[in-house]
Amino acid sequence: MLTPENRERLRHVSTATLTTALFKRGFRNTFMDGPRRINPGPSMVGEAYTLRYIPAREDLDKLEGFKDPAHPQRAGIEECPPGHVFVIDSRGDPRAASAGSILVARLARRGAAGIVTDGGFRDTPDIAEGAMPAFHARPSAPTNLIRHHATDLNVPIGCGGVPVYPGDIVVGDNEGVVVIPAHIANEVAEEAHEMTAFEDFVMERVQAGETIVGLYPPTQEKNVAAFAAWRQQKGR
């Protein structure tokens, strides 16, 4: 289980740094292809709660279906636990909306950490005004019923070409979304925290005019010592 301390650490590291920490552990396919943030702001961190769509079928997907409270899309919005990220497998198809502003607002009101789809959302100007992080491939006005049939809740899915298992840790920033397997989330958070401190140190040195040779990576002992002194001075 992700500790509160490491959850907070993940709010302050980039998805770029996280992908490197995951690559060190042999995980190459962790950054979603497609989903980008609608409303830039603080990072999103939360456990994955998933919804899977398959292609729509005309005799099944009609507006009357939304009257059923057990409809998986509607039920998922009401069941997604607070602090979780609602992740939708739309098969990379943004030709119809995965959800709209009312469902996103309800999810936010219930305390979700964010929402992600590899398809599209409708009512994106309204979603952009909200505080809850929302990621999609592009705006899409048509209702989901035109292209998507909601089937399963909280099962393994693919989103943006990345496997997402319920409970995986989903982190999103203004660059995109990365998925961390739940069983290594704490160690990845701790390493990414350390990496971020070092990268901030390197950036200061580079902006001051220093070469990256021997500094990034730190192959010279003087730079290792300088980083240790910098951390002590900065309290990091």
C-alpha positions in Angstrom: 0.0 0.0 0.0 1.3 3.5 -0.9 2.3 5.3 2.3 1.0 8.9 2.9 4.6 10.2 2.8 5.2 8.6 -0.6 1.9 9.7 -2.0 2.9 13.2 -1.2 6.4 12.7 -2.7 4.7 11.6 -6.0 2.9 14.9 -6.1 6.3 16.7 -6.5 8.2 14.5 -9.0 7.7 14.6 -12.8 6.4 11.8 -15.0 9.7 12.0 -16.8 11.6 11.2 -13.6 9.2 8.4 -12.8 9.6 6.8 -16.2 13.4 6.7 -15.6 13.0 5.1 -12.2 10.7 2.5 -13.7 13.0 1.9 -16.6 15.8 1.1 -14.1 13.5 -1.7 -12.9 12.9 -3.1 -16.4 9.5 -1.4 -17.0 9.5 0.3 -20.4 5.8 0.7 -21.2 4.5 3.0 -18.5 3.7 6.4 -20.1 0.3 6.7 -21.8 0.3 7.5 -25.5 -2.5 10.0 -26.1 -4.0 11.3 -22.9 -3.0 15.0 -22.2 -4.2 17.3 -19.5 -7.3 19.5 -20.1 -6.8 21.7 -17.1 -3.1 22.2 -16.2 -2.4 22.4 -12.5 -0.9 20.4 -9.5 -0.1 16.7 -10.2 -2.6 13.9 -9.9 -1.8 10.8 -7.7 -4.2 8.0 -6.9 -5.0 4.3 -7.2 -6.5 3.2 -10.5 -10.2 2.4 -10.6 -11.0 1.2 -14.2 -13.8 1.2 -16.7 -13.6 -0.9 -19.9 -15.4 0.0 -23.2 -15.9 -2.3 -26.2 -17.3 -1.1 -29.5 -20.9 0.0 -29.4 -23.8 -2.1 -30.9 -26.9 -0.3 -32.2 -29.4 -2.6 -30.6 -27.8 -2.3 -27.1 -26.5 1.2 -26.9 -29.5 3.6 -26.7 -30.2 6.6 -24.5 -32.6 4.6 -22.4 -29.7 2.6 -21.1 -28.7 5.6 -18.9 -31.9 5.2 -16.9 -30.5 2.0 -15.4 -28.3 2.8 -12.3 -26.4 -0.3 -13.0 -25.1 1.0 -16.3 -21.3 0.5 -15.9 -20.4 4.1 -16.8 -22.9 5.6 -14.4 -22.3 3.0 -11.7 -18.5 3.5 -11.9 -18.9 7.2 -11.3 -20.8 6.5 -8.1 -18.5 3.7 -7.0 -15.0 5.0 -7.6 -13.5 5.4 -4.2 -12.3 8.8 -3.0 -8.6 9.4 -3.8 -8.7 7.1 -6.8 -8.2 7.9 -10.4 -11.0 6.8 -12.8 -9.2 5.3 -15.8 -11.2 4.5 -18.9 -10.2 2.1 -21.7 -11.7 3.6 -24.8 -9.5 1.6 -27.1 -7.8 4.8 -28.2 -10.9 5.9 -30.0 -11.9 9.6 -29.5 -14.7 9.7 -32.0 -17.3 9.7 -29.2 -17.0 11.0 -25.7 -15.9 8.7 -22.9 -17.7 11.0 -20.4 -18.8 14.6 -20.1 -18.7 17.5 -17.6 -21.6 16.4 -15.4 -20.1 13.0 -14.8 -16.6 14.5 -14.2 -18.1 17.0 -11.8 -19.9 14.2 -9.9 -16.6 12.3 -9.7 -14.8 15.4 -8.4 -17.5 16.0 -5.8 -17.1 12.5 -4.5 -13.4 13.1 -3.9 -11.7 11.3 -6.9 -8.1 12.3 -7.6 -8.7 12.5 -11.3 -10.0 11.0 -14.6 -8.1 9.6 -17.6 -9.2 8.3 -21.0 -7.4 7.4 -24.1 -10.5 8.6 -26.0 -12.1 12.0 -25.7 -14.3 14.0 -23.3 -17.2 16.2 -24.2 -17.9 19.6 -22.6 -14.2 20.2 -22.4 -14.5 24.0 -21.8 -16.5 23.2 -18.6 -14.1 20.5 -17.6 -11.2 22.9 -18.1 -12.7 25.2 -15.5 -12.7 22.4 -12.8 -9.9 21.7 -10.4 -9.9 17.9 -10.7 -7.2 16.7 -13.1 -8.7 15.4 -16.4 -6.7 13.8 -19.2 -7.9 12.8 -22.7 -6.7 12.5 -26.3 -8.9 15.3 -27.7 -12.3 16.8 -27.4 -15.2 14.8 -28.7 -18.8 16.1 -28.6 -20.8 12.9 -29.6 -22.2 10.8 -26.8 -20.3 7.7 -25.8 -23.2 5.5 -27.1 -22.2 6.1 -30.7 -18.9 4.3 -30.4 -18.6 2.8 -26.9 -20.3 0.1 -24.9 -19.5 0.1 -21.2 -18.8 -3.4 -19.9 -16.5 -4.0 -17.0 -15.6 -2.1 -13.8 -12.3 -2.4 -12.0 -10.7 -5.0 -14.2 -7.3 -4.9 -15.9 -7.5 -2.6 -18.9 -5.3 -0.9 -21.5 -5.2 2.9 -21.6 -3.0 4.8 -24.0 -1.2 1.5 -24.8 -0.3 0.9 -21.1 -1.6 -1.9 -18.9 -3.5 -0.6 -16.0 -4.5 -3.0 -13.1 -6.9 -1.9 -10.4 -4.9 -0.4 -7.6 -1.9 0.6 -9.7 -0.7 4.1 -8.9 -1.6 6.6 -11.6 0.4 9.8 -11.7 -0.4 12.7 -14.0 1.3 16.0 -14.5 1.2 18.7 -17.2 3.2 16.4 -19.5 1.0 13.3 -19.3 0.2 10.1 -17.3 2.4 7.3 -16.0 1.3 4.1 -14.3 3.3 2.5 -11.5 2.7 -1.1 -10.6 1.3 -1.1 -7.1 3.8 -3.5 -5.6 6.8 -1.2 -6.4 5.1 2.2 -5.9 6.7 3.0 -2.6 10.3 2.2 -3.7 9.7 4.1 -7.0 8.4 7.2 -5.1 11.4 7.2 -2.8 13.9 6.9 -5.7 12.1 9.5 -7.7 12.2 11.9 -4.7 16.0 11.4 -4.6 16.4 11.8 -8.3 14.4 15.0 -8.3 16.7 16.6 -5.7 19.7 15.7 -7.8 18.1 17.0 -11.0 17.3 20.3 -9.3 21.0 20.6 -8.2 22.2 19.8 -11.7 19.8 22.4 -13.2 21.2 25.1 -10.9 24.7 24.2 -12.0 23.9 24.1 -15.7 22.1 27.4 -15.6 25.2 28.8 -13.9 27.2 27.8 -17.0 28.7 24.5 -16.0 29.2 21.5 -18.3 27.2 18.3 -17.9 30.4 16.3 -18.4 31.1 14.6 -15.1 28.0 16.2 -13.6 25.1 14.5 -15.3 25.6 11.6 -14.5 28.0 12.5 -11.6 31.1 10.6 -12.5 33.4 13.1 -10.8 33.9 12.9 -7.1 33.9 16.7 -6.7 30.3 16.8 -8.1 29.2 14.1 -5.7 30.6 16.1 -2.8 29.1 19.3 -4.2 25.6 17.7 -4.3 25.9 16.5 -0.7 26.8 20.0 0.4 24.0 21.5 -1.7 21.4 19.1 -0.1 22.6 20.1 3.4 22.3 23.8 2.6 18.9 23.4 1.0 17.6 21.1 3.6 16.7 18.4 1.0 
